[in-house]
Amino acid sequence: MAGYREARPLGAEEREALVDAAERIALELAARFCRDAFEDRYFGWDPARFPTRIAHDLHRVAGQLSLARSARRQRGEIARLLAGG
């Protein structure tokens, strides 16, 4: 946030929107990877690390859901940091 503040101060509405941004983006990505798993497709499948595209997609889903949960748990701290201006 310090970098953004140096470039351009954020307005109150922008700071308020950012409180939920990490969780929302992570949930959107989880949904996208979940769809990829259902459709058995993904442009960046790593066969050296995962036996199938679906396994790779499910790994991505789990990672994004973990990030979303973390952001939710830290929502109060995120809001506090953003309130500084």
Biopython code that builds the backbone (N, CA, C, O; Angstrom):
import numpy as np
from Bio.PDB.StructureBuilder import StructureBuilder

atoms = [
    (1, "MET", "N", (0.815, -1.190, 0.000)),
    (1, "MET", "CA", (0.000, 0.000, 0.000)),
    (1, "MET", "C", (0.860, 1.254, 0.000)),
    (1, "MET", "O", (0.476, 2.283, -0.557)),
    (2, "ALA", "N", (2.017, 1.160, 0.626)),
    (2, "ALA", "CA", (2.893, 2.331, 0.655)),
    (2, "ALA", "C", (3.248, 2.762, -0.766)),
    (2, "ALA", "O", (3.282, 3.957, -1.060)),
    (3, "GLY", "N", (3.510, 1.806, -1.640)),
    (3, "GLY", "CA", (3.842, 2.129, -3.022)),
    (3, "GLY", "C", (2.697, 2.816, -3.742)),
    (3, "GLY", "O", (2.909, 3.786, -4.471)),
    (4, "TYR", "N", (1.487, 2.319, -3.541)),
    (4, "TYR", "CA", (0.329, 2.962, -4.156)),
    (4, "TYR", "C", (0.147, 4.379, -3.616)),
    (4, "TYR", "O", (-0.145, 5.308, -4.368)),
    (5, "ARG", "N", (0.322, 4.528, -2.324)),
    (5, "ARG", "CA", (0.133, 5.853, -1.720)),
    (5, "ARG", "C", (1.147, 6.867, -2.235)),
    (5, "ARG", "O", (0.835, 8.051, -2.364)),
    (6, "GLU", "N", (2.359, 6.403, -2.530)),
    (6, "GLU", "CA", (3.366, 7.310, -3.075)),
    (6, "GLU", "C", (2.964, 7.779, -4.474)),
    (6, "GLU", "O", (3.171, 8.940, -4.826)),
    (7, "ALA", "N", (2.395, 6.886, -5.260)),
    (7, "ALA", "CA", (2.006, 7.235, -6.626)),
    (7, "ALA", "C", (0.768, 8.114, -6.657)),
    (7, "ALA", "O", (0.711, 9.096, -7.397)),
    (8, "ARG", "N", (-0.218, 7.759, -5.852)),
    (8, "ARG", "CA", (-1.474, 8.509, -5.830)),
    (8, "ARG", "C", (-2.242, 8.121, -4.572)),
    (8, "ARG", "O", (-2.524, 6.942, -4.358)),
    (9, "PRO", "N", (-2.575, 9.081, -3.757)),
    (9, "PRO", "CA", (-3.361, 8.744, -2.559)),
    (9, "PRO", "C", (-4.698, 8.112, -2.946)),
    (9, "PRO", "O", (-5.331, 8.512, -3.924)),
    (10, "LEU", "N", (-5.109, 7.130, -2.169)),
    (10, "LEU", "CA", (-6.372, 6.455, -2.415)),
    (10, "LEU", "C", (-7.503, 7.177, -1.707)),
    (10, "LEU", "O", (-7.347, 7.643, -0.579)),
    (11, "GLY", "N", (-8.639, 7.265, -2.375)),
    (11, "GLY", "CA", (-9.824, 7.830, -1.753)),
    (11, "GLY", "C", (-10.460, 6.838, -0.800)),
    (11, "GLY", "O", (-10.112, 5.658, -0.798)),
    (12, "ALA", "N", (-11.384, 7.313, 0.004)),
    (12, "ALA", "CA", (-12.055, 6.458, 0.987)),
    (12, "ALA", "C", (-12.771, 5.290, 0.323)),
    (12, "ALA", "O", (-12.712, 4.168, 0.828)),
    (13, "GLU", "N", (-13.450, 5.530, -0.804)),
    (13, "GLU", "CA", (-14.163, 4.447, -1.497)),
    (13, "GLU", "C", (-13.193, 3.388, -2.018)),
    (13, "GLU", "O", (-13.485, 2.193, -1.962)),
    (14, "GLU", "N", (-12.040, 3.827, -2.524)),
    (14, "GLU", "CA", (-11.045, 2.877, -3.013)),
    (14, "GLU", "C", (-10.498, 2.029, -1.873)),
    (14, "GLU", "O", (-10.364, 0.813, -2.010)),
    (15, "ARG", "N", (-10.183, 2.662, -0.757)),
    (15, "ARG", "CA", (-9.676, 1.910, 0.392)),
    (15, "ARG", "C", (-10.716, 0.912, 0.884)),
    (15, "ARG", "O", (-10.381, -0.224, 1.222)),
    (16, "GLU", "N", (-11.967, 1.332, 0.923)),
    (16, "GLU", "CA", (-13.036, 0.444, 1.375)),
    (16, "GLU", "C", (-13.177, -0.761, 0.439)),
    (16, "GLU", "O", (-13.361, -1.887, 0.901)),
    (17, "ALA", "N", (-13.092, -0.528, -0.862)),
    (17, "ALA", "CA", (-13.202, -1.623, -1.835)),
    (17, "ALA", "C", (-12.035, -2.597, -1.705)),
    (17, "ALA", "O", (-12.209, -3.798, -1.908)),
    (18, "LEU", "N", (-10.863, -2.098, -1.374)),
    (18, "LEU", "CA", (-9.684, -2.952, -1.262)),
    (18, "LEU", "C", (-9.746, -3.908, -0.078)),
    (18, "LEU", "O", (-9.053, -4.926, -0.072)),
    (19, "VAL", "N", (-10.560, -3.599, 0.917)),
    (19, "VAL", "CA", (-10.675, -4.484, 2.082)),
    (19, "VAL", "C", (-11.108, -5.881, 1.635)),
    (19, "VAL", "O", (-10.613, -6.881, 2.155)),
    (20, "ASP", "N", (-12.014, -5.949, 0.691)),
    (20, "ASP", "CA", (-12.534, -7.239, 0.220)),
    (20, "ASP", "C", (-11.852, -7.742, -1.047)),
    (20, "ASP", "O", (-12.147, -8.846, -1.504)),
    (21, "ALA", "N", (-10.958, -6.964, -1.616)),
    (21, "ALA", "CA", (-10.407, -7.285, -2.942)),
    (21, "ALA", "C", (-9.664, -8.615, -2.989)),
    (21, "ALA", "O", (-9.928, -9.419, -3.884)),
    (22, "ALA", "N", (-8.758, -8.877, -2.073)),
    (22, "ALA", "CA", (-7.970, -10.114, -2.127)),
    (22, "ALA", "C", (-8.873, -11.340, -2.017)),
    (22, "ALA", "O", (-8.709, -12.307, -2.760)),
    (23, "GLU", "N", (-9.819, -11.294, -1.092)),
    (23, "GLU", "CA", (-10.731, -12.431, -0.937)),
    (23, "GLU", "C", (-11.560, -12.629, -2.199)),
    (23, "GLU", "O", (-11.709, -13.756, -2.673)),
    (24, "ARG", "N", (-12.092, -11.556, -2.740)),
    (24, "ARG", "CA", (-12.947, -11.648, -3.929)),
    (24, "ARG", "C", (-12.173, -12.180, -5.135)),
    (24, "ARG", "O", (-12.661, -13.056, -5.848)),
    (25, "ILE", "N", (-10.989, -11.663, -5.361)),
    (25, "ILE", "CA", (-10.189, -12.112, -6.503)),
    (25, "ILE", "C", (-9.824, -13.586, -6.351)),
    (25, "ILE", "O", (-9.881, -14.349, -7.315)),
    (26, "ALA", "N", (-9.450, -13.978, -5.141)),
    (26, "ALA", "CA", (-9.102, -15.382, -4.909)),
    (26, "ALA", "C", (-10.307, -16.291, -5.156)),
    (26, "ALA", "O", (-10.156, -17.366, -5.735)),
    (27, "LEU", "N", (-11.497, -15.875, -4.727)),
    (27, "LEU", "CA", (-12.702, -16.679, -4.967)),
    (27, "LEU", "C", (-13.024, -16.754, -6.456)),
    (27, "LEU", "O", (-13.434, -17.804, -6.950)),
    (28, "GLU", "N", (-12.842, -15.651, -7.169)),
    (28, "GLU", "CA", (-13.081, -15.665, -8.614)),
    (28, "GLU", "C", (-12.117, -16.622, -9.317)),
    (28, "GLU", "O", (-12.517, -17.368, -10.211)),
    (29, "LEU", "N", (-10.851, -16.598, -8.909)),
    (29, "LEU", "CA", (-9.883, -17.511, -9.504)),
    (29, "LEU", "C", (-10.192, -18.963, -9.141)),
    (29, "LEU", "O", (-10.044, -19.853, -9.978)),
    (30, "ALA", "N", (-10.617, -19.209, -7.906)),
    (30, "ALA", "CA", (-10.985, -20.571, -7.506)),
    (30, "ALA", "C", (-12.128, -21.081, -8.383)),
    (30, "ALA", "O", (-12.113, -22.231, -8.823)),
    (31, "ALA", "N", (-13.108, -20.230, -8.633)),
    (31, "ALA", "CA", (-14.237, -20.629, -9.485)),
    (31, "ALA", "C", (-13.765, -20.923, -10.903)),
    (31, "ALA", "O", (-14.213, -21.887, -11.525)),
    (32, "ARG", "N", (-12.874, -20.105, -11.406)),
    (32, "ARG", "CA", (-12.347, -20.316, -12.762)),
    (32, "ARG", "C", (-11.604, -21.650, -12.845)),
    (32, "ARG", "O", (-11.810, -22.412, -13.790)),
    (33, "PHE", "N", (-10.733, -21.943, -11.854)),
    (33, "PHE", "CA", (-9.978, -23.187, -11.880)),
    (33, "PHE", "C", (-10.895, -24.390, -11.662)),
    (33, "PHE", "O", (-10.641, -25.475, -12.185)),
    (34, "CYS", "N", (-11.959, -24.192, -10.887)),
    (34, "CYS", "CA", (-12.935, -25.266, -10.675)),
    (34, "CYS", "C", (-13.625, -25.607, -12.002)),
    (34, "CYS", "O", (-13.820, -26.777, -12.331)),
    (35, "ARG", "N", (-13.983, -24.581, -12.743)),
    (35, "ARG", "CA", (-14.582, -24.819, -14.064)),
    (35, "ARG", "C", (-13.595, -25.555, -14.973)),
    (35, "ARG", "O", (-13.965, -26.487, -15.688)),
    (36, "ASP", "N", (-12.336, -25.120, -14.933)),
    (36, "ASP", "CA", (-11.318, -25.809, -15.732)),
    (36, "ASP", "C", (-11.247, -27.286, -15.360)),
    (36, "ASP", "O", (-11.097, -28.139, -16.235)),
    (37, "ALA", "N", (-11.353, -27.596, -14.058)),
    (37, "ALA", "CA", (-11.306, -28.995, -13.621)),
    (37, "ALA", "C", (-12.505, -29.765, -14.165)),
    (37, "ALA", "O", (-12.347, -30.887, -14.645)),
    (38, "PHE", "N", (-13.698, -29.181, -14.097)),
    (38, "PHE", "CA", (-14.895, -29.847, -14.615)),
    (38, "PHE", "C", (-14.791, -30.096, -16.111)),
    (38, "PHE", "O", (-15.246, -31.122, -16.617)),
    (39, "GLU", "N", (-14.185, -29.139, -16.814)),
    (39, "GLU", "CA", (-14.075, -29.255, -18.269)),
    (39, "GLU", "C", (-12.787, -29.961, -18.708)),
    (39, "GLU", "O", (-12.559, -30.167, -19.900)),
    (40, "ASP", "N", (-11.955, -30.326, -17.738)),
    (40, "ASP", "CA", (-10.680, -31.004, -18.003)),
    (40, "ASP", "C", (-9.850, -30.240, -19.032)),
    (40, "ASP", "O", (-9.444, -30.781, -20.061)),
    (41, "ARG", "N", (-9.612, -28.973, -18.722)),
    (41, "ARG", "CA", (-8.782, -28.159, -19.616)),
    (41, "ARG", "C", (-8.017, -27.135, -18.789)),
    (41, "ARG", "O", (-8.495, -26.668, -17.754)),
    (42, "TYR", "N", (-6.867, -26.806, -19.246)),
    (42, "TYR", "CA", (-6.095, -25.687, -18.706)),
    (42, "TYR", "C", (-4.880, -25.499, -19.589)),
    (42, "TYR", "O", (-4.198, -26.465, -19.931)),
    (43, "PHE", "N", (-4.612, -24.281, -19.951)),
    (43, "PHE", "CA", (-3.531, -24.012, -20.900)),
    (43, "PHE", "C", (-2.150, -24.181, -20.294)),
    (43, "PHE", "O", (-1.176, -24.314, -21.036)),
    (44, "GLY", "N", (-2.027, -24.180, -18.960)),
    (44, "GLY", "CA", (-0.711, -24.243, -18.340)),
    (44, "GLY", "C", (-0.464, -25.479, -17.491)),
    (44, "GLY", "O", (0.266, -25.406, -16.503)),
    (45, "TRP", "N", (-1.049, -26.599, -17.849)),
    (45, "TRP", "CA", (-0.896, -27.834, -17.076)),
    (45, "TRP", "C", (0.577, -28.239, -17.027)),
    (45, "TRP", "O", (1.274, -28.213, -18.042)),
    (46, "ASP", "N", (1.036, -28.611, -15.844)),
    (46, "ASP", "CA", (2.427, -29.027, -15.642)),
    (46, "ASP", "C", (2.469, -30.538, -15.427)),
    (46, "ASP", "O", (2.329, -30.992, -14.291)),
    (47, "PRO", "N", (2.658, -31.331, -16.486)),
    (47, "PRO", "CA", (2.641, -32.790, -16.346)),
    (47, "PRO", "C", (3.806, -33.334, -15.529)),
    (47, "PRO", "O", (3.766, -34.485, -15.094)),
    (48, "ALA", "N", (4.834, -32.532, -15.315)),
    (48, "ALA", "CA", (5.957, -32.993, -14.481)),
    (48, "ALA", "C", (5.575, -32.990, -12.998)),
    (48, "ALA", "O", (6.149, -33.741, -12.209)),
    (49, "ARG", "N", (4.617, -32.157, -12.618)),
    (49, "ARG", "CA", (4.215, -32.054, -11.206)),
    (49, "ARG", "C", (2.868, -32.684, -10.899)),
    (49, "ARG", "O", (2.595, -33.046, -9.755)),
    (50, "PHE", "N", (2.015, -32.817, -11.928)),
    (50, "PHE", "CA", (0.656, -33.310, -11.705)),
    (50, "PHE", "C", (0.314, -34.371, -12.739)),
    (50, "PHE", "O", (0.631, -34.212, -13.918)),
    (51, "PRO", "N", (-0.334, -35.460, -12.309)),
    (51, "PRO", "CA", (-0.614, -36.556, -13.237)),
    (51, "PRO", "C", (-1.659, -36.210, -14.300)),
    (51, "PRO", "O", (-1.672, -36.804, -15.378)),
    (52, "THR", "N", (-2.544, -35.238, -13.990)),
    (52, "THR", "CA", (-3.595, -34.858, -14.932)),
    (52, "THR", "C", (-3.829, -33.354, -14.854)),
    (52, "THR", "O", (-3.424, -32.693, -13.898)),
    (53, "ARG", "N", (-4.492, -32.828, -15.886)),
    (53, "ARG", "CA", (-4.898, -31.415, -15.843)),
    (53, "ARG", "C", (-5.851, -31.180, -14.676)),
    (53, "ARG", "O", (-5.774, -30.156, -13.996)),
    (54, "ILE", "N", (-6.740, -32.126, -14.454)),
    (54, "ILE", "CA", (-7.709, -31.974, -13.366)),
    (54, "ILE", "C", (-6.985, -31.864, -12.024)),
    (54, "ILE", "O", (-7.339, -31.018, -11.203)),
    (55, "ALA", "N", (-5.992, -32.695, -11.795)),
    (55, "ALA", "CA", (-5.237, -32.627, -10.541)),
    (55, "ALA", "C", (-4.571, -31.264, -10.382)),
    (55, "ALA", "O", (-4.542, -30.703, -9.287)),
    (56, "HIS", "N", (-4.041, -30.741, -11.472)),
    (56, "HIS", "CA", (-3.397, -29.425, -11.416)),
    (56, "HIS", "C", (-4.434, -28.345, -11.126)),
    (56, "HIS", "O", (-4.190, -27.461, -10.304)),
    (57, "ASP", "N", (-5.576, -28.405, -11.785)),
    (57, "ASP", "CA", (-6.639, -27.431, -11.537)),
    (57, "ASP", "C", (-7.133, -27.499, -10.093)),
    (57, "ASP", "O", (-7.351, -26.463, -9.465)),
    (58, "LEU", "N", (-7.310, -28.702, -9.566)),
    (58, "LEU", "CA", (-7.780, -28.830, -8.182)),
    (58, "LEU", "C", (-6.750, -28.289, -7.198)),
    (58, "LEU", "O", (-7.109, -27.739, -6.157)),
    (59, "HIS", "N", (-5.492, -28.443, -7.522)),
    (59, "HIS", "CA", (-4.430, -27.839, -6.697)),
    (59, "HIS", "C", (-4.566, -26.313, -6.706)),
    (59, "HIS", "O", (-4.425, -25.661, -5.672)),
    (60, "ARG", "N", (-4.836, -25.767, -7.862)),
    (60, "ARG", "CA", (-5.041, -24.317, -7.966)),
    (60, "ARG", "C", (-6.276, -23.875, -7.175)),
    (60, "ARG", "O", (-6.242, -22.859, -6.481)),
    (61, "VAL", "N", (-7.355, -24.637, -7.282)),
    (61, "VAL", "CA", (-8.576, -24.318, -6.524)),
    (61, "VAL", "C", (-8.260, -24.271, -5.031)),
    (61, "VAL", "O", (-8.628, -23.316, -4.347)),
    (62, "ALA", "N", (-7.586, -25.291, -4.530)),
    (62, "ALA", "CA", (-7.271, -25.364, -3.103)),
    (62, "ALA", "C", (-6.408, -24.178, -2.674)),
    (62, "ALA", "O", (-6.625, -23.609, -1.604)),
    (63, "GLY", "N", (-5.445, -23.807, -3.492)),
    (63, "GLY", "CA", (-4.585, -22.674, -3.161)),
    (63, "GLY", "C", (-5.355, -21.367, -3.097)),
    (63, "GLY", "O", (-5.142, -20.565, -2.188)),
    (64, "GLN", "N", (-6.246, -21.147, -4.048)),
    (64, "GLN", "CA", (-7.019, -19.907, -4.061)),
    (64, "GLN", "C", (-8.031, -19.864, -2.915)),
    (64, "GLN", "O", (-8.256, -18.805, -2.329)),
    (65, "LEU", "N", (-8.640, -21.002, -2.592)),
    (65, "LEU", "CA", (-9.564, -21.030, -1.454)),
    (65, "LEU", "C", (-8.821, -20.774, -0.146)),
    (65, "LEU", "O", (-9.345, -20.108, 0.747)),
    (66, "SER", "N", (-7.624, -21.289, -0.033)),
    (66, "SER", "CA", (-6.806, -21.031, 1.153)),
    (66, "SER", "C", (-6.493, -19.537, 1.271)),
    (66, "SER", "O", (-6.570, -18.965, 2.359)),
    (67, "LEU", "N", (-6.141, -18.915, 0.153)),
    (67, "LEU", "CA", (-5.877, -17.478, 0.152)),
    (67, "LEU", "C", (-7.127, -16.690, 0.528)),
    (67, "LEU", "O", (-7.047, -15.736, 1.302)),
    (68, "ALA", "N", (-8.275, -17.077, -0.011)),
    (68, "ALA", "CA", (-9.525, -16.382, 0.312)),
    (68, "ALA", "C", (-9.844, -16.496, 1.805)),
    (68, "ALA", "O", (-10.249, -15.516, 2.431)),
    (69, "ARG", "N", (-9.665, -17.679, 2.366)),
    (69, "ARG", "CA", (-9.915, -17.859, 3.802)),
    (69, "ARG", "C", (-8.961, -17.010, 4.636)),
    (69, "ARG", "O", (-9.362, -16.415, 5.636)),
    (70, "SER", "N", (-7.718, -16.959, 4.227)),
    (70, "SER", "CA", (-6.731, -16.147, 4.935)),
    (70, "SER", "C", (-7.109, -14.669, 4.892)),
    (70, "SER", "O", (-7.037, -13.971, 5.903)),
    (71, "ALA", "N", (-7.508, -14.205, 3.727)),
    (71, "ALA", "CA", (-7.917, -12.803, 3.597)),
    (71, "ALA", "C", (-9.138, -12.521, 4.476)),
    (71, "ALA", "O", (-9.235, -11.455, 5.083)),
    (72, "ARG", "N", (-10.061, -13.473, 4.540)),
    (72, "ARG", "CA", (-11.258, -13.292, 5.374)),
    (72, "ARG", "C", (-10.874, -13.194, 6.847)),
    (72, "ARG", "O", (-11.394, -12.347, 7.574)),
    (73, "ARG", "N", (-9.959, -14.068, 7.286)),
    (73, "ARG", "CA", (-9.520, -14.032, 8.685)),
    (73, "ARG", "C", (-8.806, -12.721, 9.020)),
    (73, "ARG", "O", (-8.875, -12.243, 10.152)),
    (74, "GLN", "N", (-8.129, -12.151, 8.043)),
    (74, "GLN", "CA", (-7.339, -10.940, 8.282)),
    (74, "GLN", "C", (-8.063, -9.661, 7.872)),
    (74, "GLN", "O", (-7.452, -8.595, 7.801)),
    (75, "ARG", "N", (-9.345, -9.765, 7.607)),
    (75, "ARG", "CA", (-10.109, -8.620, 7.117)),
    (75, "ARG", "C", (-9.973, -7.400, 8.026)),
    (75, "ARG", "O", (-9.805, -6.284, 7.535)),
    (76, "GLY", "N", (-10.042, -7.593, 9.319)),
    (76, "GLY", "CA", (-9.925, -6.479, 10.255)),
    (76, "GLY", "C", (-8.584, -5.787, 10.148)),
    (76, "GLY", "O", (-8.510, -4.558, 10.167)),
    (77, "GLU", "N", (-7.521, -6.569, 10.035)),
    (77, "GLU", "CA", (-6.180, -6.001, 9.910)),
    (77, "GLU", "C", (-6.008, -5.296, 8.568)),
    (77, "GLU", "O", (-5.382, -4.238, 8.498)),
    (78, "ILE", "N", (-6.552, -5.869, 7.518)),
    (78, "ILE", "CA", (-6.490, -5.227, 6.200)),
    (78, "ILE", "C", (-7.202, -3.867, 6.260)),
    (78, "ILE", "O", (-6.678, -2.864, 5.775)),
    (79, "ALA", "N", (-8.381, -3.844, 6.850)),
    (79, "ALA", "CA", (-9.124, -2.580, 6.969)),
    (79, "ALA", "C", (-8.336, -1.564, 7.791)),
    (79, "ALA", "O", (-8.295, -0.380, 7.455)),
    (80, "ARG", "N", (-7.720, -2.025, 8.853)),
    (80, "ARG", "CA", (-6.922, -1.104, 9.693)),
    (80, "ARG", "C", (-5.771, -0.515, 8.906)),
    (80, "ARG", "O", (-5.522, 0.688, 8.981)),
    (81, "LEU", "N", (-5.066, -1.340, 8.156)),
    (81, "LEU", "CA", (-3.931, -0.848, 7.376)),
    (81, "LEU", "C", (-4.371, 0.124, 6.277)),
    (81, "LEU", "O", (-3.694, 1.114, 6.001)),
    (82, "LEU", "N", (-5.495, -0.173, 5.666)),
    (82, "LEU", "CA", (-5.988, 0.696, 4.595)),
    (82, "LEU", "C", (-6.557, 2.014, 5.116)),
    (82, "LEU", "O", (-6.555, 3.018, 4.403)),
    (83, "ALA", "N", (-7.033, 2.013, 6.335)),
    (83, "ALA", "CA", (-7.629, 3.222, 6.894)),
    (83, "ALA", "C", (-6.607, 4.338, 7.067)),
    (83, "ALA", "O", (-6.975, 5.508, 7.179)),
    (84, "GLY", "N", (-5.338, 3.985, 7.089)),
    (84, "GLY", "CA", (-4.302, 4.976, 7.294)),
    (84, "GLY", "C", (-4.174, 6.002, 6.190)),
    (84, "GLY", "O", (-3.438, 6.977, 6.343)),
    (85, "GLY", "N", (-4.864, 5.812, 5.091)),
    (85, "GLY", "CA", (-4.886, 6.870, 4.147)),
    (85, "GLY", "C", (-4.284, 6.783, 2.868)),
    (85, "GLY", "O", (-4.338, 7.738, 2.093)),
]
sb = StructureBuilder()
sb.init_structure("model")
sb.init_model(0)
sb.init_chain("A")
sb.init_seg("    ")
for serial, (resi, resn, name, xyz) in enumerate(atoms, 1):
    if name == "N":
        sb.init_residue(resn, " ", resi, " ")
    sb.init_atom(name, np.array(xyz, "f"), 0.0, 1.0, " ", f" {name:<3s}", serial, name[0])
structure = sb.get_structure()
